[in-house]
Amino acid sequence: MTNLIKSNHARVRQQQRHITNDALELLFSYGVKKRQRRGCAVIYLSKKGKKIAIKKDIKPNICGIVSLTDNILITVQYRFKRIKNY
């Protein structure tokens, strides 16, 4: 995850949704990766990561979509729906 590239779409969405780079670092440090269809994965905070996010005044429902083949961060968002198992 250290050599992850942000797409232009991810940069724009990060700015629009007021997601800081510190929040993304926390997401990649304490994130759980769940594979999805078509070669992507959803990264969301683990239970420990959510506790740290609350202490740092970061919203704990942050998640990111990553392309597994190209190692590119496609988008970042706040997730309210359940993440499905495929």
C-alpha positions in Angstrom: 0.0 0.0 0.0 3.0 2.3 0.3 3.4 2.8 -3.4 -0.2 3.6 -4.1 -1.0 6.1 -6.8 -4.0 8.5 -6.5 -6.0 8.9 -9.6 -7.2 12.4 -10.6 -10.8 11.4 -9.7 -9.6 10.4 -6.2 -7.8 13.8 -5.7 -11.0 15.7 -6.7 -13.2 13.6 -4.5 -10.8 13.9 -1.6 -11.0 17.7 -1.9 -14.8 17.8 -2.3 -15.4 15.5 0.7 -12.8 17.2 3.0 -10.7 14.1 3.5 -7.2 15.0 4.6 -4.0 13.2 3.8 -3.7 12.2 7.5 -7.1 10.4 7.2 -5.8 8.5 4.2 -2.6 7.5 6.0 -4.7 6.3 8.9 -6.9 4.4 6.4 -3.9 2.6 4.8 -2.3 1.9 8.2 -5.3 0.4 9.9 -7.5 -0.5 6.9 -9.0 -3.8 6.2 -9.1 -4.8 2.5 -12.2 -6.6 1.2 -12.1 -7.9 -2.4 -14.9 -6.9 -4.7 -15.9 -7.7 -8.2 -13.9 -6.7 -11.3 -10.5 -6.5 -9.7 -11.1 -3.9 -7.1 -11.1 -3.8 -3.3 -12.7 -1.7 -0.6 -10.5 -0.5 2.2 -12.2 0.5 5.4 -11.1 1.1 9.0 -10.8 -1.8 11.4 -12.2 -1.5 14.9 -8.8 -0.3 16.3 -8.5 2.2 13.4 -12.0 3.6 14.2 -11.0 4.2 17.8 -7.8 6.0 16.7 -9.8 8.0 14.1 -12.2 9.2 16.8 -9.3 10.3 19.0 -7.8 12.3 16.1 -11.1 13.9 15.2 -11.4 12.0 11.9 -14.7 10.5 10.7 -14.4 6.8 11.2 -16.6 5.7 8.3 -14.1 6.7 5.6 -13.2 4.1 2.9 -11.4 3.9 -0.4 -11.7 1.9 -3.6 -8.5 0.5 -4.9 -7.7 -1.3 -8.2 -5.8 -4.4 -7.3 -4.2 -4.9 -10.8 -2.8 -1.4 -11.2 -2.4 -0.4 -7.5 -4.3 2.8 -8.0 -6.6 4.6 -5.5 -9.8 5.1 -7.6 -11.9 7.1 -5.1 -12.4 7.9 -1.5 -15.7 8.3 0.3 -17.7 8.1 3.5 -19.4 4.7 3.6 -22.8 4.2 5.3 -24.0 1.0 3.6 -22.9 -2.5 4.4 -19.8 -3.9 2.5 -20.9 -7.1 0.8 -18.8 -10.3 0.6 -18.2 -11.5 -3.0 
